[in-house]
Structure formats: C-alpha cells, structure tokens
Amino acid sequence: MSAHWHNLVGMVGVTLILVSYLLLQTGRMQASQPRYSLANAAGAALVLISLMYEFNLSAAIIESFWLLISLLGLWRAHRQKPS
C-alpha cells in the first residue's frame, strides 16, 4: 500500500465504520442514535473519496449504498426528534 493521502483518508473511513460497528455490537451505541449513522456516513464518504483515486467498482457500490442507508438513518433520527 502506498502512503498517499487518499489511502490515509480511506483508512480513517474504514476505522470509523469498524469502530461504530464494534460499539454497536458491544452495546455502547444504539443503531437508532444519530451518531451511529453519522459515523457510518462519514466513514463511507471518506472511503468513496479514496476510491476516486484508486477505483474499485464493487467497493464503490457497497460504500455508495452504505452512505445512502446511513443518510436515511440520519434523516429518520431527525424526523423523530421531539419538537
């Protein structure tokens, strides 16, 4: 792996996704919490940025859907906020 900035950005994205999933599985985070969706959306976006420099179609597809689903979670959390 080369030490280009976009690889670092992608690794930060992967770390965000994995840490949020670990926190979910260990009960330290709830899937309904906006921070879970935010961490996943940010992670997917960072991985997509890295893929703009070293493209991989299957990775781009999964990260695009990961981002869209995470944005849906954020939208739902925002809608369910008490006024």
Phi and psi restraints in degrees (range 20) as a CNS / XPLOR table:
assign (resid 1 and name C) (resid 2 and name N)
       (resid 2 and name CA) (resid 2 and name C) 1.0 -84.0 20.0 2
assign (resid 2 and name N) (resid 2 and name CA)
       (resid 2 and name C) (resid 3 and name N) 1.0 159.5 20.0 2
assign (resid 2 and name C) (resid 3 and name N)
       (resid 3 and name CA) (resid 3 and name C) 1.0 -94.5 20.0 2
assign (resid 3 and name N) (resid 3 and name CA)
       (resid 3 and name C) (resid 4 and name N) 1.0 36.3 20.0 2
assign (resid 3 and name C) (resid 4 and name N)
       (resid 4 and name CA) (resid 4 and name C) 1.0 -72.0 20.0 2
assign (resid 4 and name N) (resid 4 and name CA)
       (resid 4 and name C) (resid 5 and name N) 1.0 154.3 20.0 2
assign (resid 4 and name C) (resid 5 and name N)
       (resid 5 and name CA) (resid 5 and name C) 1.0 -59.5 20.0 2
assign (resid 5 and name N) (resid 5 and name CA)
       (resid 5 and name C) (resid 6 and name N) 1.0 -35.0 20.0 2
assign (resid 5 and name C) (resid 6 and name N)
       (resid 6 and name CA) (resid 6 and name C) 1.0 -69.8 20.0 2
assign (resid 6 and name N) (resid 6 and name CA)
       (resid 6 and name C) (resid 7 and name N) 1.0 -27.3 20.0 2
assign (resid 6 and name C) (resid 7 and name N)
       (resid 7 and name CA) (resid 7 and name C) 1.0 -69.0 20.0 2
assign (resid 7 and name N) (resid 7 and name CA)
       (resid 7 and name C) (resid 8 and name N) 1.0 -38.8 20.0 2
assign (resid 7 and name C) (resid 8 and name N)
       (resid 8 and name CA) (resid 8 and name C) 1.0 -63.5 20.0 2
assign (resid 8 and name N) (resid 8 and name CA)
       (resid 8 and name C) (resid 9 and name N) 1.0 -43.2 20.0 2
assign (resid 8 and name C) (resid 9 and name N)
       (resid 9 and name CA) (resid 9 and name C) 1.0 -59.7 20.0 2
assign (resid 9 and name N) (resid 9 and name CA)
       (resid 9 and name C) (resid 10 and name N) 1.0 -45.0 20.0 2
assign (resid 9 and name C) (resid 10 and name N)
       (resid 10 and name CA) (resid 10 and name C) 1.0 -62.8 20.0 2
assign (resid 10 and name N) (resid 10 and name CA)
       (resid 10 and name C) (resid 11 and name N) 1.0 -39.4 20.0 2
assign (resid 10 and name C) (resid 11 and name N)
       (resid 11 and name CA) (resid 11 and name C) 1.0 -67.6 20.0 2
assign (resid 11 and name N) (resid 11 and name CA)
       (resid 11 and name C) (resid 12 and name N) 1.0 -36.0 20.0 2
assign (resid 11 and name C) (resid 12 and name N)
       (resid 12 and name CA) (resid 12 and name C) 1.0 -63.8 20.0 2
assign (resid 12 and name N) (resid 12 and name CA)
       (resid 12 and name C) (resid 13 and name N) 1.0 -41.2 20.0 2
assign (resid 12 and name C) (resid 13 and name N)
       (resid 13 and name CA) (resid 13 and name C) 1.0 -62.0 20.0 2
assign (resid 13 and name N) (resid 13 and name CA)
       (resid 13 and name C) (resid 14 and name N) 1.0 -45.8 20.0 2
assign (resid 13 and name C) (resid 14 and name N)
       (resid 14 and name CA) (resid 14 and name C) 1.0 -61.3 20.0 2
assign (resid 14 and name N) (resid 14 and name CA)
       (resid 14 and name C) (resid 15 and name N) 1.0 -41.7 20.0 2
assign (resid 14 and name C) (resid 15 and name N)
       (resid 15 and name CA) (resid 15 and name C) 1.0 -62.3 20.0 2
assign (resid 15 and name N) (resid 15 and name CA)
       (resid 15 and name C) (resid 16 and name N) 1.0 -43.0 20.0 2
assign (resid 15 and name C) (resid 16 and name N)
       (resid 16 and name CA) (resid 16 and name C) 1.0 -59.1 20.0 2
assign (resid 16 and name N) (resid 16 and name CA)
       (resid 16 and name C) (resid 17 and name N) 1.0 -45.2 20.0 2
assign (resid 16 and name C) (resid 17 and name N)
       (resid 17 and name CA) (resid 17 and name C) 1.0 -65.1 20.0 2
assign (resid 17 and name N) (resid 17 and name CA)
       (resid 17 and name C) (resid 18 and name N) 1.0 -46.4 20.0 2
assign (resid 17 and name C) (resid 18 and name N)
       (resid 18 and name CA) (resid 18 and name C) 1.0 -68.3 20.0 2
assign (resid 18 and name N) (resid 18 and name CA)
       (resid 18 and name C) (resid 19 and name N) 1.0 -41.1 20.0 2
assign (resid 18 and name C) (resid 19 and name N)
       (resid 19 and name CA) (resid 19 and name C) 1.0 -66.8 20.0 2
assign (resid 19 and name N) (resid 19 and name CA)
       (resid 19 and name C) (resid 20 and name N) 1.0 -40.8 20.0 2
assign (resid 19 and name C) (resid 20 and name N)
       (resid 20 and name CA) (resid 20 and name C) 1.0 -65.1 20.0 2
assign (resid 20 and name N) (resid 20 and name CA)
       (resid 20 and name C) (resid 21 and name N) 1.0 -37.3 20.0 2
assign (resid 20 and name C) (resid 21 and name N)
       (resid 21 and name CA) (resid 21 and name C) 1.0 -68.3 20.0 2
assign (resid 21 and name N) (resid 21 and name CA)
       (resid 21 and name C) (resid 22 and name N) 1.0 -40.2 20.0 2
assign (resid 21 and name C) (resid 22 and name N)
       (resid 22 and name CA) (resid 22 and name C) 1.0 -61.1 20.0 2
assign (resid 22 and name N) (resid 22 and name CA)
       (resid 22 and name C) (resid 23 and name N) 1.0 -45.4 20.0 2
assign (resid 22 and name C) (resid 23 and name N)
       (resid 23 and name CA) (resid 23 and name C) 1.0 -62.9 20.0 2
assign (resid 23 and name N) (resid 23 and name CA)
       (resid 23 and name C) (resid 24 and name N) 1.0 -36.7 20.0 2
assign (resid 23 and name C) (resid 24 and name N)
       (resid 24 and name CA) (resid 24 and name C) 1.0 -63.1 20.0 2
assign (resid 24 and name N) (resid 24 and name CA)
       (resid 24 and name C) (resid 25 and name N) 1.0 -48.5 20.0 2
assign (resid 24 and name C) (resid 25 and name N)
       (resid 25 and name CA) (resid 25 and name C) 1.0 -68.4 20.0 2
assign (resid 25 and name N) (resid 25 and name CA)
       (resid 25 and name C) (resid 26 and name N) 1.0 -26.7 20.0 2
assign (resid 25 and name C) (resid 26 and name N)
       (resid 26 and name CA) (resid 26 and name C) 1.0 -93.1 20.0 2
assign (resid 26 and name N) (resid 26 and name CA)
       (resid 26 and name C) (resid 27 and name N) 1.0 4.6 20.0 2
assign (resid 26 and name C) (resid 27 and name N)
       (resid 27 and name CA) (resid 27 and name C) 1.0 79.1 20.0 2
assign (resid 27 and name N) (resid 27 and name CA)
       (resid 27 and name C) (resid 28 and name N) 1.0 10.9 20.0 2
assign (resid 27 and name C) (resid 28 and name N)
       (resid 28 and name CA) (resid 28 and name C) 1.0 -88.7 20.0 2
assign (resid 28 and name N) (resid 28 and name CA)
       (resid 28 and name C) (resid 29 and name N) 1.0 -6.2 20.0 2
assign (resid 28 and name C) (resid 29 and name N)
       (resid 29 and name CA) (resid 29 and name C) 1.0 -146.1 20.0 2
assign (resid 29 and name N) (resid 29 and name CA)
       (resid 29 and name C) (resid 30 and name N) 1.0 146.5 20.0 2
assign (resid 29 and name C) (resid 30 and name N)
       (resid 30 and name CA) (resid 30 and name C) 1.0 -104.6 20.0 2
assign (resid 30 and name N) (resid 30 and name CA)
       (resid 30 and name C) (resid 31 and name N) 1.0 143.2 20.0 2
assign (resid 30 and name C) (resid 31 and name N)
       (resid 31 and name CA) (resid 31 and name C) 1.0 -63.3 20.0 2
assign (resid 31 and name N) (resid 31 and name CA)
       (resid 31 and name C) (resid 32 and name N) 1.0 -25.2 20.0 2
assign (resid 31 and name C) (resid 32 and name N)
       (resid 32 and name CA) (resid 32 and name C) 1.0 -81.2 20.0 2
assign (resid 32 and name N) (resid 32 and name CA)
       (resid 32 and name C) (resid 33 and name N) 1.0 -8.9 20.0 2
assign (resid 32 and name C) (resid 33 and name N)
       (resid 33 and name CA) (resid 33 and name C) 1.0 -75.6 20.0 2
assign (resid 33 and name N) (resid 33 and name CA)
       (resid 33 and name C) (resid 34 and name N) 1.0 136.2 20.0 2
assign (resid 33 and name C) (resid 34 and name N)
       (resid 34 and name CA) (resid 34 and name C) 1.0 -58.2 20.0 2
assign (resid 34 and name N) (resid 34 and name CA)
       (resid 34 and name C) (resid 35 and name N) 1.0 -31.5 20.0 2
assign (resid 34 and name C) (resid 35 and name N)
       (resid 35 and name CA) (resid 35 and name C) 1.0 -65.4 20.0 2
assign (resid 35 and name N) (resid 35 and name CA)
       (resid 35 and name C) (resid 36 and name N) 1.0 -28.2 20.0 2
assign (resid 35 and name C) (resid 36 and name N)
       (resid 36 and name CA) (resid 36 and name C) 1.0 -66.8 20.0 2
assign (resid 36 and name N) (resid 36 and name CA)
       (resid 36 and name C) (resid 37 and name N) 1.0 -49.4 20.0 2
assign (resid 36 and name C) (resid 37 and name N)
       (resid 37 and name CA) (resid 37 and name C) 1.0 -66.0 20.0 2
assign (resid 37 and name N) (resid 37 and name CA)
       (resid 37 and name C) (resid 38 and name N) 1.0 -36.8 20.0 2
assign (resid 37 and name C) (resid 38 and name N)
       (resid 38 and name CA) (resid 38 and name C) 1.0 -65.2 20.0 2
assign (resid 38 and name N) (resid 38 and name CA)
       (resid 38 and name C) (resid 39 and name N) 1.0 -43.6 20.0 2
assign (resid 38 and name C) (resid 39 and name N)
       (resid 39 and name CA) (resid 39 and name C) 1.0 -63.4 20.0 2
assign (resid 39 and name N) (resid 39 and name CA)
       (resid 39 and name C) (resid 40 and name N) 1.0 -40.9 20.0 2
assign (resid 39 and name C) (resid 40 and name N)
       (resid 40 and name CA) (resid 40 and name C) 1.0 -68.5 20.0 2
assign (resid 40 and name N) (resid 40 and name CA)
       (resid 40 and name C) (resid 41 and name N) 1.0 -40.4 20.0 2
assign (resid 40 and name C) (resid 41 and name N)
       (resid 41 and name CA) (resid 41 and name C) 1.0 -65.4 20.0 2
assign (resid 41 and name N) (resid 41 and name CA)
       (resid 41 and name C) (resid 42 and name N) 1.0 -44.4 20.0 2
assign (resid 41 and name C) (resid 42 and name N)
       (resid 42 and name CA) (resid 42 and name C) 1.0 -64.3 20.0 2
assign (resid 42 and name N) (resid 42 and name CA)
       (resid 42 and name C) (resid 43 and name N) 1.0 -42.3 20.0 2
assign (resid 42 and name C) (resid 43 and name N)
       (resid 43 and name CA) (resid 43 and name C) 1.0 -61.5 20.0 2
assign (resid 43 and name N) (resid 43 and name CA)
       (resid 43 and name C) (resid 44 and name N) 1.0 -46.6 20.0 2
assign (resid 43 and name C) (resid 44 and name N)
       (resid 44 and name CA) (resid 44 and name C) 1.0 -63.5 20.0 2
assign (resid 44 and name N) (resid 44 and name CA)
       (resid 44 and name C) (resid 45 and name N) 1.0 -40.9 20.0 2
assign (resid 44 and name C) (resid 45 and name N)
       (resid 45 and name CA) (resid 45 and name C) 1.0 -62.6 20.0 2
assign (resid 45 and name N) (resid 45 and name CA)
       (resid 45 and name C) (resid 46 and name N) 1.0 -41.0 20.0 2
assign (resid 45 and name C) (resid 46 and name N)
       (resid 46 and name CA) (resid 46 and name C) 1.0 -66.5 20.0 2
assign (resid 46 and name N) (resid 46 and name CA)
       (resid 46 and name C) (resid 47 and name N) 1.0 -39.3 20.0 2
assign (resid 46 and name C) (resid 47 and name N)
       (resid 47 and name CA) (resid 47 and name C) 1.0 -64.6 20.0 2
assign (resid 47 and name N) (resid 47 and name CA)
       (resid 47 and name C) (resid 48 and name N) 1.0 -40.7 20.0 2
assign (resid 47 and name C) (resid 48 and name N)
       (resid 48 and name CA) (resid 48 and name C) 1.0 -62.6 20.0 2
assign (resid 48 and name N) (resid 48 and name CA)
       (resid 48 and name C) (resid 49 and name N) 1.0 -36.8 20.0 2
assign (resid 48 and name C) (resid 49 and name N)
       (resid 49 and name CA) (resid 49 and name C) 1.0 -61.0 20.0 2
assign (resid 49 and name N) (resid 49 and name CA)
       (resid 49 and name C) (resid 50 and name N) 1.0 -45.1 20.0 2
assign (resid 49 and name C) (resid 50 and name N)
       (resid 50 and name CA) (resid 50 and name C) 1.0 -65.1 20.0 2
assign (resid 50 and name N) (resid 50 and name CA)
       (resid 50 and name C) (resid 51 and name N) 1.0 -31.5 20.0 2
assign (resid 50 and name C) (resid 51 and name N)
       (resid 51 and name CA) (resid 51 and name C) 1.0 -72.6 20.0 2
assign (resid 51 and name N) (resid 51 and name CA)
       (resid 51 and name C) (resid 52 and name N) 1.0 -16.9 20.0 2
assign (resid 51 and name C) (resid 52 and name N)
       (resid 52 and name CA) (resid 52 and name C) 1.0 -67.9 20.0 2
assign (resid 52 and name N) (resid 52 and name CA)
       (resid 52 and name C) (resid 53 and name N) 1.0 -20.4 20.0 2
assign (resid 52 and name C) (resid 53 and name N)
       (resid 53 and name CA) (resid 53 and name C) 1.0 -101.8 20.0 2
assign (resid 53 and name N) (resid 53 and name CA)
       (resid 53 and name C) (resid 54 and name N) 1.0 -29.3 20.0 2
assign (resid 53 and name C) (resid 54 and name N)
       (resid 54 and name CA) (resid 54 and name C) 1.0 -135.8 20.0 2
assign (resid 54 and name N) (resid 54 and name CA)
       (resid 54 and name C) (resid 55 and name N) 1.0 84.7 20.0 2
assign (resid 54 and name C) (resid 55 and name N)
       (resid 55 and name CA) (resid 55 and name C) 1.0 -70.3 20.0 2
assign (resid 55 and name N) (resid 55 and name CA)
       (resid 55 and name C) (resid 56 and name N) 1.0 140.9 20.0 2
assign (resid 55 and name C) (resid 56 and name N)
       (resid 56 and name CA) (resid 56 and name C) 1.0 -143.7 20.0 2
assign (resid 56 and name N) (resid 56 and name CA)
       (resid 56 and name C) (resid 57 and name N) 1.0 114.4 20.0 2
assign (resid 56 and name C) (resid 57 and name N)
       (resid 57 and name CA) (resid 57 and name C) 1.0 -58.9 20.0 2
assign (resid 57 and name N) (resid 57 and name CA)
       (resid 57 and name C) (resid 58 and name N) 1.0 -47.8 20.0 2
assign (resid 57 and name C) (resid 58 and name N)
       (resid 58 and name CA) (resid 58 and name C) 1.0 -64.1 20.0 2
assign (resid 58 and name N) (resid 58 and name CA)
       (resid 58 and name C) (resid 59 and name N) 1.0 -39.5 20.0 2
assign (resid 58 and name C) (resid 59 and name N)
       (resid 59 and name CA) (resid 59 and name C) 1.0 -66.5 20.0 2
assign (resid 59 and name N) (resid 59 and name CA)
       (resid 59 and name C) (resid 60 and name N) 1.0 -39.5 20.0 2
assign (resid 59 and name C) (resid 60 and name N)
       (resid 60 and name CA) (resid 60 and name C) 1.0 -64.1 20.0 2
assign (resid 60 and name N) (resid 60 and name CA)
       (resid 60 and name C) (resid 61 and name N) 1.0 -39.7 20.0 2
assign (resid 60 and name C) (resid 61 and name N)
       (resid 61 and name CA) (resid 61 and name C) 1.0 -64.9 20.0 2
assign (resid 61 and name N) (resid 61 and name CA)
       (resid 61 and name C) (resid 62 and name N) 1.0 -49.8 20.0 2
assign (resid 61 and name C) (resid 62 and name N)
       (resid 62 and name CA) (resid 62 and name C) 1.0 -65.0 20.0 2
assign (resid 62 and name N) (resid 62 and name CA)
       (resid 62 and name C) (resid 63 and name N) 1.0 -39.9 20.0 2
assign (resid 62 and name C) (resid 63 and name N)
       (resid 63 and name CA) (resid 63 and name C) 1.0 -70.5 20.0 2
assign (resid 63 and name N) (resid 63 and name CA)
       (resid 63 and name C) (resid 64 and name N) 1.0 -33.7 20.0 2
assign (resid 63 and name C) (resid 64 and name N)
       (resid 64 and name CA) (resid 64 and name C) 1.0 -63.1 20.0 2
assign (resid 64 and name N) (resid 64 and name CA)
       (resid 64 and name C) (resid 65 and name N) 1.0 -45.5 20.0 2
assign (resid 64 and name C) (resid 65 and name N)
       (resid 65 and name CA) (resid 65 and name C) 1.0 -68.6 20.0 2
assign (resid 65 and name N) (resid 65 and name CA)
       (resid 65 and name C) (resid 66 and name N) 1.0 -36.9 20.0 2
assign (resid 65 and name C) (resid 66 and name N)
       (resid 66 and name CA) (resid 66 and name C) 1.0 -59.9 20.0 2
assign (resid 66 and name N) (resid 66 and name CA)
       (resid 66 and name C) (resid 67 and name N) 1.0 -43.1 20.0 2
assign (resid 66 and name C) (resid 67 and name N)
       (resid 67 and name CA) (resid 67 and name C) 1.0 -65.3 20.0 2
assign (resid 67 and name N) (resid 67 and name CA)
       (resid 67 and name C) (resid 68 and name N) 1.0 -47.3 20.0 2
assign (resid 67 and name C) (resid 68 and name N)
       (resid 68 and name CA) (resid 68 and name C) 1.0 -61.8 20.0 2
assign (resid 68 and name N) (resid 68 and name CA)
       (resid 68 and name C) (resid 69 and name N) 1.0 -43.1 20.0 2
assign (resid 68 and name C) (resid 69 and name N)
       (resid 69 and name CA) (resid 69 and name C) 1.0 -66.2 20.0 2
assign (resid 69 and name N) (resid 69 and name CA)
       (resid 69 and name C) (resid 70 and name N) 1.0 -39.1 20.0 2
assign (resid 69 and name C) (resid 70 and name N)
       (resid 70 and name CA) (resid 70 and name C) 1.0 -66.0 20.0 2
assign (resid 70 and name N) (resid 70 and name CA)
       (resid 70 and name C) (resid 71 and name N) 1.0 -39.3 20.0 2
assign (resid 70 and name C) (resid 71 and name N)
       (resid 71 and name CA) (resid 71 and name C) 1.0 -65.0 20.0 2
assign (resid 71 and name N) (resid 71 and name CA)
       (resid 71 and name C) (resid 72 and name N) 1.0 -36.4 20.0 2
assign (resid 71 and name C) (resid 72 and name N)
       (resid 72 and name CA) (resid 72 and name C) 1.0 -61.5 20.0 2
assign (resid 72 and name N) (resid 72 and name CA)
       (resid 72 and name C) (resid 73 and name N) 1.0 -43.0 20.0 2
assign (resid 72 and name C) (resid 73 and name N)
       (resid 73 and name CA) (resid 73 and name C) 1.0 -61.5 20.0 2
assign (resid 73 and name N) (resid 73 and name CA)
       (resid 73 and name C) (resid 74 and name N) 1.0 -40.7 20.0 2
assign (resid 73 and name C) (resid 74 and name N)
       (resid 74 and name CA) (resid 74 and name C) 1.0 -65.5 20.0 2
assign (resid 74 and name N) (resid 74 and name CA)
       (resid 74 and name C) (resid 75 and name N) 1.0 -41.5 20.0 2
assign (resid 74 and name C) (resid 75 and name N)
       (resid 75 and name CA) (resid 75 and name C) 1.0 -62.7 20.0 2
assign (resid 75 and name N) (resid 75 and name CA)
       (resid 75 and name C) (resid 76 and name N) 1.0 -43.9 20.0 2
assign (resid 75 and name C) (resid 76 and name N)
       (resid 76 and name CA) (resid 76 and name C) 1.0 -64.7 20.0 2
assign (resid 76 and name N) (resid 76 and name CA)
       (resid 76 and name C) (resid 77 and name N) 1.0 -41.6 20.0 2
assign (resid 76 and name C) (resid 77 and name N)
       (resid 77 and name CA) (resid 77 and name C) 1.0 -62.6 20.0 2
assign (resid 77 and name N) (resid 77 and name CA)
       (resid 77 and name C) (resid 78 and name N) 1.0 -39.9 20.0 2
assign (resid 77 and name C) (resid 78 and name N)
       (resid 78 and name CA) (resid 78 and name C) 1.0 -65.3 20.0 2
assign (resid 78 and name N) (resid 78 and name CA)
       (resid 78 and name C) (resid 79 and name N) 1.0 -40.4 20.0 2
assign (resid 78 and name C) (resid 79 and name N)
       (resid 79 and name CA) (resid 79 and name C) 1.0 -67.5 20.0 2
assign (resid 79 and name N) (resid 79 and name CA)
       (resid 79 and name C) (resid 80 and name N) 1.0 -31.7 20.0 2
assign (resid 79 and name C) (resid 80 and name N)
       (resid 80 and name CA) (resid 80 and name C) 1.0 -87.6 20.0 2
assign (resid 80 and name N) (resid 80 and name CA)
       (resid 80 and name C) (resid 81 and name N) 1.0 -1.9 20.0 2
assign (resid 80 and name C) (resid 81 and name N)
       (resid 81 and name CA) (resid 81 and name C) 1.0 -61.7 20.0 2
assign (resid 81 and name N) (resid 81 and name CA)
       (resid 81 and name C) (resid 82 and name N) 1.0 137.2 20.0 2
assign (resid 81 and name C) (resid 82 and name N)
       (resid 82 and name CA) (resid 82 and name C) 1.0 -69.5 20.0 2
assign (resid 82 and name N) (resid 82 and name CA)
       (resid 82 and name C) (resid 83 and name N) 1.0 142.4 20.0 2
